[in-house]
Amino acid sequence: MPIETNNIKTVLHSLNERTKELNCLYLVDEILQDFNLPLESVFSKLNEIIPKSMQYVDICRTCIIYDNKEYVNETFKKTELKLSAQSFSDGKKIEVCVYYIKPVKIEHRTIFLSEEHKLINTVTEKIARYIEYRQLRETLNKKMASPETKSDIIPTGNLETWLKSFSLSPDNIQQITRVKIIFRKGETICKQGALTNHIMLLSEGLTKIYLESSHDRNFIIKIAKPFDFIGLSSLYSENTYTFSASALVPCSVYLVEKETLKNIFFKNPDFAYQAMKWFSQNFSLLLDKMSSVSNKQSLGRMSDVLLYLAKDIFSNNTIEGCISRKDIAELAGLSTESAVRILSDFKSDSIVTLNRNEIQIVNEELLRTISMSG
């Protein structure tokens, strides 16, 4: 009987420790979703959370070292009873150290459990990836906020005029505009998983870029406008499309062979710079979309989509009828039914008006407030 009692106590102790570790991971993930909080405050919150996951909570303290600077709370003290893990973010070392500030009485157990080693390694990696993502967001936000970047987001003139503005030779322009394809509304421009030997340059129209799923619920990544590249991500990587694209309105697309485009980039830094700037803007949009879908409720997501369409695609507060309710739902990561219901609620609250297929934003300030509150 005593043996059974001891076994039960051991199992209960183990379960209790796993519960503390899981709670720690949940709380760490919650803290690392805030990219506006000062980094020092993030580390301070983590120093409060991590000790609660260890065996001896009352005497446990942590220290986070980043870029050769230590971040600790008031009651921290170094001892020889230490557990640590390291990682790197943008070449800078980050280390999470766990200390017991008083001697520990060991009862047939090690001071630090193997699961605690794994936990600290996991938390350290999460912090390193958080810092990388945070720095990338800040860099892209500064880039997007600069007057030079903003002025080039919406191109003007026809494609040939735009290409000439980068000092491309007539031969280069002829190579880029040699093969032109016209797509009718609704036609598929490229298919997810299909092989690609060309990069496409959209000259006229609007296309939707989306990820396909097996349940007839796609996820639209972005709406491509004239002078957007389609498939540029495959230039130096896999020879397959990682997404599908279809025409929202009649579109004109130029097919450019990969090697031709590489040679033009190599010989013309201005054009290569424009392509990389477009790529950076596209990546920034993707990060914002990931943040919206993962962190915001349906109202916040819908607000983000309406503002994106109005400001970035149509450059006014009218969203044209070529964007269907289903497209809006797939941009927001919602069901069509949910999207229609939310639009109806927005109409009742005088945030938008619905004129046949068009959507008119009439209270942009309130829409932005809903977007910010999530």
Phi, psi and omega in degrees: 000314177300327180294317178297320179298317179297320179296319179296317179298320180296316179296315180297320178297317180297317179297320179296320179293319179294323178298316179297321181293318178297317178301321178298314180297319178299314183291323177298315178300321180295317179295320185279011172267350182264111182260001179259343179290136177305143184301323179298321178290324176299312180296323179297317179295320179295324178293339175276327185279313189301316181302333182289352180265353185269168183299311185252084189297317188297330184249017182260136176222155180232159177223132177249124181249123179221129179054044177065018177240134182267136176241116183223163172265173191300320186272012183290145176207136179276140174220183178277348180274088192230142171230132183216161176214150183232153172207180181227143177227114181054041178081355180259134183282138172237132183227133174251121182244132178246130181235146163260122188275356175226159178301148182247131176274114184271126178246077179060026177226154176286160180297313177244125181288155178299325178295327178290325174300313180298320181298312182294323176298316180296314180298319180298317178296320178299317180295318180298316179292325177298316181295318178300313181296320180297314180295322179295317177300315181297318180297314181292323178296319178295320180296316181290332182279344183289143181302325182296319181291314184298324184292341184256002183294314182256108182286157178235160179081182179272173186298318182297320177297318180297317180294321179297331182294348178255019177059032175287142179289157176306326179292318178298316180296321179294323179295320182288324186258019184292316185247115181242135179236136177257131178244135175280163178304130178091348181287147177280127181270318174211157187240132178304128179092348181284151178289147180226131174247358184229156168255137181258143177238114182284124181255331180214149174095187179229138176231153175255134178256123188214158174263131180273147174236169183275000184245025179057029174233095182277167177236112182280123181281314183197168171253123181272137180248172177307140180076018171268144174274147174237119180089013181297332181295341180270003184298319181239019181228222184294152181268033177228153175283133178266007182206172172246159177219141177218156185279127175277331175221170176307132187232152172241131183227136174258134177265126181238125179298145184302312183295325177298314181294322178299316181296321179294318178301317183295322184270342184231091182300327181297316180290322177297321178297317179298318180295319180290327177294318176300317181297319179295318178296320179296319180292322177298318177299320180295318178297316178298321181292319177299317179296318181296312184292323185276335188248345187250154174283176186300323180295316179296320179295317180296321178298317179300317182295315180297319179293321178298313181295317183292314187272315186272331184259309185258351176058026172200179186274014177250122176264116189288162187290351177292342175267110183280169176297325177295320177298316180298318179298318181287335173290325183269354183071037181237166171285156179299322180298316180295319180296316180296319180296317181294320177298321177296320177294319177298322178294318180296328180270010178059034175270323178225163167240146181248110181247097187055245181269348183274154176236125180248122176277121182249344178227077183296323182299314180293323178297320178292325177297316178297320178298315182292323181284342175078000000 
